[in-house]
Amino acid sequence: MNLVSLRVITADINRLVAFYEKATGIPATWSTPDFAEIGTGVATLAIGSERTVPLFAPGAARAADNHSVIIEFLVPDVDAVHAATPGAVQEPTTMPWGNRSLLVRDPDGNLVNFFTPVTDAAKAKFQRAGTHSCQEPTSRKPRP
């Protein structure tokens, strides 16, 4: 089993997609005006408008109502992301487990952690997992 995607529901898909495109440097793939994906090569951040919720189960998800999940991106230079990304909750900080982390809120208030492994142990962990922070995005479909 593999985790391949995390989906965020939003009331303003254009605003949220623009935030993640700018923060990650990865253009979104738009399947419909109500659904876009930011593919990182390891997993995908899917962004759906509120209009997609009834396709699953009416009322099952609410936009901008997350208080327990942190979306995380492995990046080559967390300090560079900090310079280009607004909404810092915590300035770049080196964590006890060896990652330098920047915690921000996206436009819907979801917590997003951008991190770079900085200790030898943290770097080795991500090398063993085959996770690379500088992968090229896959081909993208333009917005419909």
ABEGO torsion letter per residue (X at the ends): XBBABBBBBBABAAAAAAAAAAAAGBBBBBABAABBBBBAGABBBBBBBAAAAAAABBGABBBGABAABBBBBBBABAAAAAAABBGBABBBBBBAAGBBBBBBBBAAGBBBBBBBBABAAAAAAAAAAGBBAABBBBBBBBBX
